[in-house]
Amino acid sequence: MNVTVAEAAALLKKADDILILSHRRPDGDTSGCAGALCRGLQQLGKNAYVLQNPEITKRYAGLIVPCYPPAGFQANMLVTVDVADTNMLTGNAEAWAEQIDLVIDHHRSNPGFGASNLIRPTAGGCGEIVYDVLMAMGVQLTADIARCIYVAVSTDTGCFKFSNTVPHTLRVAAACLEAGVDGGEINRALFEVKSWPRFEMERIIFDTMEFVHDRKIALATLRRADIDRTGADMDDLDSIASLTRQIEGVQVGITLTENKDGSVKASVRTTKEVDASVICRKCGGGGHLRAGGASFPAGVSLQQARARLLEAAESVYRKSGMEAS
């Protein structure tokens, strides 16, 4: 069942013992949303926590780690934030895939897997929707909650420069600034400062990037050996997929990352003429209009993943009408 912001707020206000779930390979949006919603519910006197995310990195740990539940906590309501589908749930949440009470999300590919679903594909980030729900519940936007929301909307819109940035995105960001958030410092930490491993990985991407289809499609491959050699972690690889789209003339950027378990993560970034989510759905994934992802299990080689992604990308690119441009 699809619900409105007011209906989602009413469900949360009536509930207690609430557990909030974030997605695998947590980014700033899912982490910020989980942290903000949890703190807002606690402000209202609710017994609310965020399920431990085993893949959380130091960049976003402060948003959710303080919200982890105590031993023995039993949830009566399960809420997901920024989780596009049940296959994106963390391993410790998979058993609850069919029991989600409320889904809050902005992925256009979300099938609505909860009993109640608040899905707004037009939102720049899920953080905007969580902000609306918090305000509908009468939560005071403290500096701590505002920081979580600001990180959520800033990271998912590329510091407000991606085309998914909408007027409401900026209104939410402004509200966070008014609540005391230092947006300049957060943006500098998230988008400007680079670790040495990140610098090395960017160099490798630009040195090895392939161009096909008259340089309209760019493909970068991050091999596990290079990731391990540079010492790069998930923080260092965060948002690195956007580099492929920075090359003039590139309409589709594909980044393949070899995971430790042998699986391959595919990230697709496109310009406004090509639908990234359609490309990824052809490979079992999904996502947004300009950004999508898919995963290939261990046993599928990088070359096989590359071939499948390129085939899907070329098919969607041709159908987009850009071939003759």
N, C-alpha and C positions, 0 to 999 in steps of 0.2 A: 504494500500500500504506500502510495506517495503522500507525503505530508508537507505542510507549510512550516515556515519558521515558527509561527505561533503554536502550531500543533506539536512540533518537536520540543519546544520549550515547555509546554504543558506536560508532556510525557516525562521529561526529566525532573520537573518540579514535583511530580507525584511519586517518583521512584526514590529508592535509596539502595545502598550497597551496590554502587555503580562501578563497573570495570570498563576502562577505555582501552581499545586496542589500536595500535599503530601498525604500519606495514613493514614488510621485509625491506632491508637496505634503507633504513629510515633517513629521510631528507628533512629539510627545515620545515616543510609544510606539515607533514604528519606529526613530527615531534612538537612543533609549536602549537598545533591544534590540540594535541593530547594534553600538553602542559597547561594551556589556557583553559580548556574545558574543565579539567580536573580542579584547578585552583578556583575557578568560578563556582563550581558545585560545592567545594569545601567552604567557600565564603558563605554560601547559603545554608550551611550546617549539614550538608550531605556527607555520607560516608562514601567517598569516591576516590578511586586510585587509577593509575595507569599500569597495565600489565608490563612486566619486564620485557624489554626488547633486547634479545641477545646480540644484536648487531649494532646497537647504538654506539656512536663514536664520540670522542671527546668534544667535538665541535658542538654537538647538540645534547650531550649528556645532561647538562644543567637544566634543560627544559623539562625532562621527564624523570630522571633518576630520583629526585626528591619526592616524586609522586608514586613510587613503587609501593605495592600493598604490603602490609605486615603478614607474617606467617599465619596461616589459618584463615585468611580472609575468604569469605564465600560471597560471590557476586549474585545479585538478583536481577541485574540488568546489564546487558552487554552492548556497548556502543563502539562503532568503528569510525575513525576519522581519516579521510584522505586514502581510504583503501578501495581500490578500483574493483576488486573482485576477491572471492575467497581464496584464490590461488596466491594472493599477495599477503595473506596472513602469516605471521611468524609461526615457527614450528610449535611453540608452546600454546598457540591459539587455534590450531587446525581442528582440534576436537570440537570446537564451538562453532564451526563454520555454518552449521544449519540452525544455530540458536541465536543469531544476532537480532537484538531487539530494535536497534536504531542505527541506520547508516547515514552518516553525514559526509558528503563527498561532492566533487565537482568534475569527475571524469565522465566524459560523454559516453564512454563504452561501458559504464557501470550498469549491470543488469538489474540492479535493485534486489540484492540478496537478503535484505533484512525484513523483519516483520513490518517495520516502518522505514521509509526511505526519504531523506531530504537531500536531493541531488540537484545541483544547479550548475550545468555545464558552462554557463556564461560567466561564472566567477573566475577571476584571475587566479585565485588560490582558495583552497578549502578554508583557510584562515578567515576569509571574509564571511563565510557562512557561519562559522563558529562564533565570530564576533556578533553577528546578528542574533544568534540564539542566546548568547550571554546577555545581550542588551534586552531581549524579550523576556528573560527571566528576572531582570532587575538587578543584575550583577554590577557592582561598582568596578569600573575599569582602573584597577590599581596599576602601578608601574610594573610589577612582576607579570601580571596577566597581559598587559600591553606589550611587554617585551616579547612574550611568546607569540602573540598575534603578529607583531611587526616582522619577526623572523619568518613566520609562515608565509605572509604575503610577499615579503621582499624576495625570498629565495625562489618562490615559484614563478615570479615575474621577471627574474633576472635583474633585480634592483630596479624594477618598474620600467624596464626598457623593452621587454618582449611585447608582442602584439596582443597577448592575452590580458594585458593591463587595461582595465575598464575604469570608468569614473568612480565606481564604488570602491575599487581597490585603493585609490588615492584618498578617498574620504576616510576609509578605515585606517590607513597609514597616518593620516592627519590626526585622527582621534588618539592614536597611540603616541604620537609626538606630544600632543596636549596633555597626555597622562604622565609625561616625564621621560619618555624613551629617548635615548641619544641615538637617533637614526644614523647620523654621520659615522659614529664610531662602530655601530653594528655593521653598516655597509662596508666600511673599510676592512673590518675583520673578515667578513664573508666574501668580498669580491676583489679586494686589492692585494692583501697580504698573501704571499705565496711561500710555502715551505720549499726547501730544496728538492725533496722528492717530487712535489707538484711541478716545479720548474723543469725537472728532468723528464717527467712524463709528457709535458707539453712539447718539449723539444723532440721527443720520440714520435709523437703524433704528427708533427709537421714534417719530420724527416721521412716518415714512412707512409704518409697519406696517399691513397690511390684516387685517381679520377677516371670516371667512365661516362659513357653517354654524352660525349662532347663536353666533358667537364661540368655537366649539370648535376652529377651525383658524385659525392665524395665519400670515401670509406677509410676509416682509421681502425687499426687493430692494436689492442693492448694485450700483449702476450704475458702470460703468468711469469715467465722468466724475467722479463723487463720490470714488471711490477715488483717482484721480490728483490731484484738486484738494486733497485732504487730505494727500497724500503717504503714504498708508497702504501698508505692505508686508505680506508674508505673516505676519510676527510680529504685526502689529497686527490682523490678521483671524483669528488663531488662536482657536478655540473661540467665536467670536462667534455661531455658530449657536444656542448654548444660550439666547440672550436671548429668543427667541420663546417658549420653554417656561416662562419665568418669570411670564407673565401668568396670573392666576387664571382657571381655567376652561378654559384652552387644553389640548387633548388632543394636537394635532398642530402642530408648529412647522416651517415651511419657510423656508429662507433660500436665495435665488438670488444668485449672485455672477457678475458679468460679467468674464471673463478678458481679458487683453490681446489674445489671438489671436482673440477673437470668440466663443469657446466659453462655455458657461454651466455653472457648477458648482452643483449642488443639494445642500443638506444638510437632512436631516430628523431632528427630535428629537421623541420621543413620550413620553407617560406609560405606565404599565404596562399599560393596557388595549389599546393599539394597537401593532401590530408595524411598526416603521419599515422593517425590511428588506423586507417584502412591498411596501410602497409604492414603495420604490426599485427593486425588481426589475421592477415594472411599467413602469419607465422605463429599463431596461437597467443598473441599478446593483445594489446590495446593501448588506450591512452587518450590524448587530446588531439585537437586539430593540428597543432604545430609541434607537438612532442609526444612520442609514444615509446613503448618498450616491449620486448619479448624475451623469453628465456628458452634456451636449448639445453636439454639434460646432458649429463655426462655420457660420453659415447658418441655425441655429435661433435665432429671436429670443427675447428675454426674455419677450415676451408668449406665444409658443408654448410655451416651457418652463413658464411659469406655468400655462397651461391644462392641460398634460399632468400636471403635479404635482398640481394641485387635483383633477383628475378621478380620479387614482389615490388621493389621500388621502381623498376623499369616499367612494370605493368601499370602501376598506379600513375606514374609520371606521364605515360603516353595517354592515358584516359583523362588526365587533367586538362588536356588541350594546350599544354606548354610546348609540345614537341616542335611546333612550327614557329614558335616565337624566337 
